[in-house]
Structure formats: C-alpha cells, structure tokens
Amino acid sequence: MFGIGNNKISIESYKGVRDFYPEDQAIQNYIFGVMKKVVESWGYSEYSASILEPLELYKSKSSEEIVKEQIYSFIDRGGREVALRPEMTPTVARMVSARIQELPKPIRWYSIPNVFRYEKPQRGRLREHWQLNVDIFGTSSSYADAEVIKIAYEIMKNFGAEEKDFIIKINSRELLGDVLEKAEIEKDKHTFVYRLIDKKEKMEEAEFQHSLIVLVGKEKGAKLLEMLYYNEALLTVFAEKKSASFLAEVIKILNSWGLKNVVFTPTLTRGFDYYTGVVFEVYDINKENLRSLFGGGRYDDLAENFINEKIPAFGFGMGDVTVRDFLETHALLPALSSSTELYLVVAPETDLNQVYKVANLFREKGINVAVGISNKKLTDQLKSLDKRNISFVMFVGSEELKIQNFTLRNTVTREEKTGTIAELVEIIKA
C-alpha cells in the first residue's frame, strides 16, 4: 500500500517537472522528430550519456548562477560529490577528449538529453527539460560556426516558422574582450563584466549602471557603454582585430546562405564562462512571447579541463520548453494523430481469439492495431474513440469473421470502404 494510514500520496508531480500523457508525448515526439531530421541531414551522429556527473565538471566552467544556485547535487555513498547534469556541453567535451586521438575530424555529434536546474518554475523555465545539443569539434573554420547556426535556423523553418517570426542575435566573446581592453578594463574583471552584461535585461537601467561603475569605475564604465550600446559601426572600428574579422566572415557566410534575420548584437554575451568566440541566440519577436529561445557559441578551451590540448568546438542547446511555447504562440503545433492506425470495433458476443488473429494479420503488414475488448455496444465503442485521434476503425462481428470481409471507416472523412484484409491494408497505407 502507498501512503501512510489514511493519508494518500499527492497525485501532483514534483514541482517544476512534467508528466507526459500520450497527447503530450506525441507533441514531444514531434518536436524531437523535427530536430533529428534536420540535424542528421547535415551529417551529425547521435550520442548519449548518464544524467549523473561529478560535480567538479561544472564548478569552473558553467555559469556562476548554475553552480551556486541551480545545480542538483548530493554526496553519494562513496563520499563523492555528484550532480544531475544541468547542461550537456561539459559532458560532450569530456567524451570527445577521452577519444580525441581516434575520432575522425571534424566531429559532428548531437543528443537530446534531459537536464536539471533548481530554479523558479515559470513560462519557458522548468526544473527539468529536454535539450537538443548540436556540436562540431576539431575545426576553427568560420564555416563551422555558420554551419551550426544554419542548422538552428533550419530547425526553426522546419517547425513552420518564417524569418519574420524570429531573429538570430550574434556577437563574439573575443570581440567583447577586445572592447573591454580598449576601455582599459583590467583582464581579471572581464568575466565579471560579461556576467553583468548578460544580466542587463533583467535589471533596471540605474541598477545596471551603478553595478558597472562599482565594478570598473565611472570613466571606464561610460567608455564601455559608449562602445557597446551607441556605436553602430563597432565591427568597422575593430576591423583590424581577428575577433571582428572572424565574426564579420561568419555573418557574411550566413547572409550568402539566405539568412536575412541575423542581427549583430554587441551586448550579447551568453551566460556560460566557457565561451571563447562567436556566440548567438535565437529570439522570438512576437510580443506575446518576446524572449530568448535558445543559443550557443564557440568554446575552444573547454577540453583543456581534461587533456593538455585545445579542441576547437562550436555548438548550441535548444530546449523543448521554449520551443513548445514558440510553436503554441505562433500556432505551429500540428494536429497529431495517434500512433495506433487502426482500431477494431468488436460486436458483442464475437470470438475475441479470432479478432486477435485478424489484428495480427494487419500487424504483419506493418499497421499498428488496437482491439476493442470492452464488450460494449458498437455506438458506445465508437463514442469512446472520439478522443483517441485514431485514423481508421474497422467493424468486426461474427459474420465479418466468417466471410473475411470487413468495413473500414476513415474517422476524419467518415468515408467507409468494404473489402478483404489485403484491400483494406492498401487503403490504410495510401
């Protein structure tokens, strides 16, 4: 027995996570299906890993907010600090580092893992979500950056989005470093400035400027703000710098590939400390869902946590929660049918053993079949099918079994056809 005494256990799931009823799982499967189709069309291979990782994997390179406030961690029975993964990038960097000598480069991998963060559940943010991770390793080419961003763009398009529905903000952490250097901000303060800029949209302007002045001083803070927020020609000003020329090249490639919604955004930083170069974020521009959807960037130094060499890398993470919010906002979720293609409505007093034999004949032809075993009236069985979204129903009674001729109904058009099993299989597969 569950519960204690007369006290029943709550039917609610743990706060911030989801139960996936069949209709929810169907949507989840659709989202994953679109993601996989696009990514694999670019030659990326799927990998996976355990949700458990040593806590030290995240302590130095994940964002400070994740490590100090959001990570789920515990001490196991062997005295080890263990974490539920809050993101996948450190894991994939570890895995690639372990086999870097034997893996042919460039390495193109993807996964759709679940990740965990202890944060306040709200629209677009839960404590557990699934996240598509797409990464390319072993090349510093600007085409690698452009390729991964183009994949993100194509996923959005395959969901039915148009360019007017979203923008791709792009910047470079390396360029930001050059800007901070020109503003004469000390190197040891750069990471703190990045983190502050990353939080700007969540802060009042006066609070942000005060924090910046406390961090770098009034004069340097003003100089930095002038360059980042009021200088539209920043890429031109820094054209001699490798950071600016590389970023300009990536933008040029994307434009040549037909992406017209790429926007240079000098203040874009991304929250993770491991980013070293180009970074990007995809934004929903619908006023009902005005927010960042997902993003990523270049992280060439992360492998040095594991081995004594750099492994150039570029990737992004795309969460299922924000994707679903986007699809719902833009009315892009398709009408999904059940994975069951055929339901056998069985007349009372019919030999069920014979009905199951008929069902098996359909299964042998690759059709998913469910058998009605409620022994209810035909009208009641049909009424119960209204919420199942099954494409076809077939009526089975003693007479139909005797002559091996059945009536098939399309539940959408209400059209009916009568024929043998072989004939009805062709109709269902058409």
C-alpha positions, 0 to 999 in steps of 0.5 A: 500500500502507498501512503501512510494510514489514511493519508494518500500520496499527492497525485501532483508531480514534483514541482517544476517537472512534467508528466507526459500523457500520450497527447503530450508525448506525441507533441514531444515526439514531434518536436524531437522528430523535427530536430533529428531530421534536420540535424542528421541531414547535415551529417551529425551522429547521435550520442548519449550519456548518464544524467549523473556527473561529478560535480567538479565538471561544472564548478569552473566552467558553467555559469556562476548562477548554475553552480551556486544556485541551480545545480542538483547535487548530493554526496553519494555513498562513496563520499563523492560529490555528484550532480544531475547534469544541468547542461550537456556541453561539459559532458560532450567535451569530456567524451570527445577528449577521452577519444580525441586521438581516434575520432575522425575530424571534424566531429559532428555529434548531437543528443537530446538529453534531459537536464536539471536546474533548481530554479523558479518554475515559470513560462519557458523555465522548468526544473527539468527539460529536454535539450537538443545539443548540436556540436562540431569539434576539431575545426576553427573554420568560420564555416563551422560556426555558420554551419551550426547556426544554419542548422538552428535556423533550419530547425526553426523553418522546419517547425513552420516558422518564417524569418519574420517570426524570429531573429538570430542575435550574434556577437563574439566573446573575443570581440567583447574582450577586445572592447573591454581592453580598449576601455582599459578594463583590467583582464581579471574583471572581464568575466565579471563584466560579461556576467553583468552584461548578460544580466542587463535585461533583467535589471533596471537601467540605474541598477545596471549602471551603478553595478558597472561603475562599482565594478570598473569605475565611472570613466571606464564604465561610460567608455564601455557603454559608449562602445557597446550600446551607441556605436553602430559601426563597432565591427568597422572600428575593430576591423583590424582585430581577428575577433571582428574579422572572424565574426564579420566572415561568419555573418557574411557566410550566413547572409550568402546562405539566405539568412536575412534575420541575423542581427549583430548584437554587441551586448550579447554575451551568453551566460556560460564562462566557457565561451571563447568566440562567436556566440548567438541566440535565437529570439522570438519577436512576437510580443506575446512571447518576446524572449530568448529561445535558445543559443550557443557559441564557440568554446575552444578551451573547454577540453583543456579541463581534461587533456593538455590540448585545445579542441576547437568546438562550436555548438548550441542547446535548444530546449523543448520548453521554449520551443513548445511555447514558440510553436503554441504562440505562433500556432505551429503545433500540428494536429497529431494523430495517434500512433495506433492506425487502426482500431477494431470495433468488436460486436458483442458476443464475437470470438475475441481469439479470432479478432486477435488473429485478424489484428495480427494479420494487419500487424504483419503488414506493418499497421499498428492495431488496437482491439476493442475488448470492452464488450460494449455496444458498437455506438458506445465503442465508437463514442469512446474513440472520439478522443483517441485521434485514431485514423481508421476503425474497422467493424468486426462481428461474427459474420465479418469473421466468417466471410473475411470481409470487413468495413473500414471507416476513415474517422476524419472523412467518415468515408467507409470502404468494404473489402478483404484484409489485403484491400483494406491494408492498401487503403490504410497505407495510401 
